[in-house]
């Protein structure tokens, strides 16, 4: 169990719409080992984003157990979930979701600041990671002054700078052209290898699937295929 | 906390137009509240000043039942103004000056128009009265102030000395003043109403018919020295003023007086001094403030304050409504951002504080700007004064608006409080969103 960053046992998620029960996920069992680079794929409505949200503690399962880094996510209160997200999980969103009033460096520093890291230390770490994602010299630009690819790089830097156990990336390449998307994925592979961070993606993008070492196919809320790729 | 503050303050500048409109609403609210209070303070200050410095003094000592009996039985409520009472006044800290007054009823006959009217006669020594009511001489709109009994004695002495030094020359047309004074040429002041009614002129001769304590008729021949206009609403029309010494001698009153007007130290208040004075003089006399004496003005000022408080409440509600609207729109627009912040580790309290700080910053900026404007405007108007016609008056009065630093601080605190209260519900709503739902909003 401790060799796995994420463990899901019999996880189901049912949404209620008026009197209708919509089964978004049904009886999911999944183990994601440390430093895995896994991809959740499947058509729209297959449940990949729901699964990502449950792993990230953004939503609660209707039943089943979810553990992240040995901690039972499904049993945590709101405040403890916030702490889990702060300390152990990084998020990369399709629309980047940077804080528009903060510049690139401040966005990257944001999580470390919340963690209570000293200003000098977080400043150094932020500059180092921005250099690593190729944004040296752009650290004082606000999101509105950066391209989509650059914004997503800032988002990746923000997600991994505090060295979380797990990074969850929801359609990270959806708004990027293929060249920028390839560069981003190469960077994520590098981060996975250099920083030993576990990555889980949800995507429709063939490119992301090609980069992933593990491909988990979902359909109608169930895992239909779980492949290891070389 | 600093990161929260930084993000909040930058967010204020994100939608500049909306923040500006909200800040302007706060600005107007604070401006109206503080400005109105300043003007009201000026108005009430002028009324207070007029009452205390022209008419009543800060405090008065009366015999019990004075207000009920003075018009009908003025002799019944007289008391002795002896050395013991004066010593008590001297021993009371904060008492600066006092003026003994007489008030009796009489008939006033204007010789030229052959008109006789009943009048209330108020008598004082003009030197003592001016010490208590320093604005009284400025209220004389025609003619001049009464010559004080004390001054007159000195003048008579001077004139007599002069007459002795320069033997009377029947060839000269002018006579020594002492002869004028001793030949019954006493002085009175009349109200504008009487003056107009008589179609009188300064210097006209009048006869005052009085009834002394023993029901004996007395008469005083006098001349109209001036017209006194307090310039206050509800002022009596049939009122005349004369020298207290003259009246006391005419009515054989000795050291008896009707009322004692008292002025107090600038730093003291009449309400605070009242119990002190009462304790000094004992139970035989009643200490009353100028507001006790003029109940209608106390009511009017209370009404003004009630109206002012209503304005404060209305402005408060307008400001709250504006901020609620802004905050709700902001929360709606930034739902996904709230979700992101939650995903990054923000707790509910962080989200709550974020929106409260943003709202407080808008409230504070509008409030501070308004206070600067009000403080500058009121400081200017306080210096130059404002021409203002008081209710019941025809002549303009100069008002000097003012507001205390404490009041301005309270208004600023109110602006801040209203901003925080108004933003609380939207902020609470934002802080209680589910992260997954917030993130799914476009």
Interface residues (C-beta under 8 A of the other chain):
Chain A: X53 X56 X58 X59 X78 X79 X82 X83 X85 X86 X87 X91 X93 X95 X97 X99 X100 X101 X102 X110 X111 X113 X114 X115 X158
Chain B: X3 X7 X10 X11 X13 X14 X336 X337 X339 X340 X341 X342 X343 X344 X345 X346 X347 X348 X434 X435 X436 X439
